[in-house]
């Protein structure tokens, strides 16, 4: 569009363009001090809030990256407190840098004190100091609906926990969380014996409950065979098995992170533990199936977390039932 010409032919276009621009521009909003901020009168809703206390996976397939994708897929608002920065991709872990325990504690405090938390997923806790900081935070904020995925060994086989930390994790966290979700390698490390068959799942669950857990999910995905069996067991006697056909895929990186975070999301939405487990397992199976044909990197690729996204759910500000 040519610039507007003046009636007398003089070139006053720059001035006129400035006037037109000013009339059609929206001024940037003025930021007010925090003391002046207040809730709008109609703010009677909130999002279901899930906090991931876990490590960062630079490859995006596991850790807090997988957790946030899963929370979003369930329509939940995800938050993070990072315990460690890992250097990894689909081929393996190249390095681990632990976050100082006081910085981790400060992240948790900042989120809980302002936004609030409906459920928590705990993942990689690399050192004893980190475990202690998380246990203290659970007590300090009276956190409930906490799911502990004792991340100790990556899909690639790399060890993700420092020597001596396992005992502290069991002593300080097992009795404070609603559910512990080890895979078979992690279960074997915790109970001191291998889990080699489906028949061993009940014994492994009993041994984990004897360590102080209120509920455990023993995941049988690493067992051989065409069927996959997972066992949910609680201290009050519940035994719930879920069985499915094995899905052929090399893209299984972050499966455990995704399952535990999906359970946490379900708890945040008001489901009881058996329902949250069932919904989470169905979600993971579909995420594996829909991502099996996709190539990401040269090793173990991620699941398809976005196979069936849901809109952000809204809950009553003082309740646990979703509203639309």
N, C-alpha and C positions, 0 to 999 in steps of 0.2 A: 504494500500500500504506500503510495507517495505521501510525503509529508504535506500537511495542510498549508495552502498558500494564503497570504494576507490579501485584503481587498485592494490595497494600493500596489501590490506586487513586491513589496519589501519582504525580506527574508526574516520573518519572526517565528519560523517554524520551531526552532529549539525551545522557545519560551512556551508556545502552545502545546508542544509535546510534554513538557514538564508539568503543565497544568492538568492535562488529560491523565497522565500517569498518577499524579497525586490524588486525583479524584477517584481513581479506581483501585488504589492500593489500600490494603488493610494494615493498620498499624500493629506492630508487634505487641503482644500482651505484656503488661507490666507485672513483673513477679512481685508478689507480696511476701513479707516476712512470714515465717512459719506460724508466729503467734496469731496472725490474722486469718489463717486457713480454718475453715470449718466445714463440717459435713453438710451437703445440700439437704433440704427438708425431706426429700423423697428417698434418701439413701437408706433403704430398709433391706437391701439385698447385698449379698457378697458372693464371691467365687469360692468354690471348694479349694482349700489351700494345702499343698503338699510340699514338704521340705525334703530335699535330697542332701544328705550329708555323705559325701562320697568324693572319689578322685575324678580328675579330668582326663578324658581320653582324647588326645590330639587327633586321632583318626576318626572320631565322631561316632563310633559304633557301640561303645559301652560307656560305663561311668555316668557322670552327670549329663552328658550329651544324650545318651539313651534314655535316661530318666526324664529329662525335660520333654523329649519327644513323646514319651509314653503318657506323661501327665496331660499333655496337650491333647493327645488322641482320646483320652477319657473325658475331656472337657474340664480339666482341672487347671488351676493356676499354680505353676511350678516355681519353686525358689531353691536356691542352692547355698550350701556352706561347703567350700572346697577343702578337702583334707590333704590332697596331694596333686601335684601336676605330673602326669606321666608322659613320657616321650614314646609314642607307639603308633603303629599303623596296622594294617591287616596282617602283616607278617610277624609281628611280635612287639615286645616291649624293649626299648633301647635305654631307658633311664627313668628314675623316679626321684622327684624332689618333694619332700614333705613340707607342708605348710606349718609354720610354727603353731603350737597348741593355743597360744593366747589369741592369735589371729583367727583361728578356727572358732574359738569360743566367742569372739567378738562378732563374727558373722552370724552365728546362731542367735546371739542376743539381739542383734540389730533387726533380724527378720521377725523373731517372736514378739519383741516388744512393740513393734509398729504394726505389722501386717497380721500376725497371728498364724497359727498352724493347726490344721485339722488332722493331719497324719504325717508320719515321717518315714522315709526310707533311708536306711544306713547301708552304705557300701564299703568301699575300701578304707580301712583304718590301718595305716602302715606301721605305726609305732605305738609303744606303750603310752607315751604322753598324749597321743591323739585319742586313744581309747579312753583314758582317764578324763580328758576334756569333754568328750561326748557324754560319758556317764554322768559327770557333774552337771552338764547342761540339761539332761533329761530330768534330774532331780530338781534343779534350780527352777525350771519352767513347768514342772509337772507335766511333761509331754506324754501323751497317750497315743494309742494306735500306731505303735512304732514297729516297723518291719526291719529286721536285721538280716542282710545278705552278707555272710562272712566271707568277703572276697579275699581269697588267699592265693588262688592259682588261676591265671588267665587261660583263655581258650587255647592260646599258643603253648601253654605249659610253663610260662614264666611265673615265678613265685612273686607275690605282691604283698607279702607281710614279713616284717622283720622277725628274726629269731627271738623267742621269749615273749612275743606279743600275744600269742594264742591263749596262754593261761590267763593273762589279764583280761582279754576279751571275754572269756567264759565267765570269769569271776565277777566282772563289773557290769556286763551287759545282758547276759542270758536272763537273769531274773527281772530285768527292767523293761524288756520288750515284749510285744504281743506275739511275735512269730520270728523264728529263725529259719532261714532257707538255704541250707548248704547243698552244693552238688555232691556227687559221690566222692570225689577226691578230697573235698573239704570236710565232708562227714568222716571219712577215714582218718584224716589228720586230727580231727577233734576227739574221736572216740578211741583212736589208737589201734584200729584194725581195719582191714579192707572190707568193702562192700561189693561183693562179686556177683550177686544174683538178686532176682526179685524177692526170693525167699529171705534175703538178708535185710530187706528194707524195714521190716517191723522191729527187728533187733537193733538196728541202727537208730530208729526213732526212739525206742525205749532208752537206749544209752544216752542220747542227746537230752531227753527229758530228765534223765537222772542227773545231768549236769546243771539243772536248774531252769531250763527253758519251760515256758508255759505252753508253747505250741511249736511244733517243728514241721517243716515241709521237706521231706527227703526226696530229691529229684533224681529219677532213674534214667535220665537221658543218656548217660554215659555207659549204660549196660548194653551188651550186645543183643541183637534180635530185631525183629520187624515191628515189635510193639514197644511202646514207651509207657512206663508206669510211674506215677508220682503218688506219694503217700503223705497226706496231712494227718498229723497225730497231735492230740492235746493232752495235757496233764489230767484232765477230767475224764479221759477214756474214749474220746472220739477217734475213730479211724475212718478216713475217707480216701479211697483210692480212685484215681482217674486214669483211664487207659486210652491210648489212641495209637493209630498207625504211625510208624516213623516216616517222616518226610525227608526224602533225599535232598540234601542241600549242603553246600560248603559254606553258606552264609549263615553262620550260627554265632558270630561274635556278638557278645552282649546279651545273649539269651537269658542268662540268670539275672542280670541287672534289670532287664525289661520285665521279667516275671515279677520280681519283688516290687518294683515300682508300680506295676499295674495293680498288684494287691493293695499297696498303700493307697493308690487312687480310689480303688473301690471302697476301702474303709473310710476315706475322706468323704465319699458320697453317701455314706450311711449304711453300706452293706455289712452283714455279719461276716465272720472269717470264712466259713465254708462257701458262701456266695461270692465273696471277693476272690477267693482262690479259683473257683470255677470260671468266673468271668475273665480273670487274668489269664488263665491257662488257654481258654478259647482264643483270646486276643493274640497270644504269643504264637499259637499254632497257625493262625491266619497270617500273621506277620512273617513267619517262616515260609509258608507256602507261597505267598505273593511276592516274596523276594528271592526265591530259589533260582530263578532264571536270570537274575541280574548279576553283572560282574562289577564289583567295586574293589579296586586294588588287585594284588596278586596273591593274596592269602585268604584268610577267613573273613568274608565280607559281612556287613551288617544285615539285620532284619529290615523288613519294610514297615517301619513304625507308622507310616501315614497311609496304610491301606484302607482304612475306614475312619477318617477323622470325624470327630463330633464337635458341635459348637460348644463354646464355653458355657458350662452350667452355672446357674444362679441359684443361690440358696437364701432362705430367709436369714436375716442378720443374726437372729437368735436361735436358729433351729438347724436341723440336719436334713430336712426334706427338700428335694429339689423343686423349684418352681419354674414355669416356662414363661 
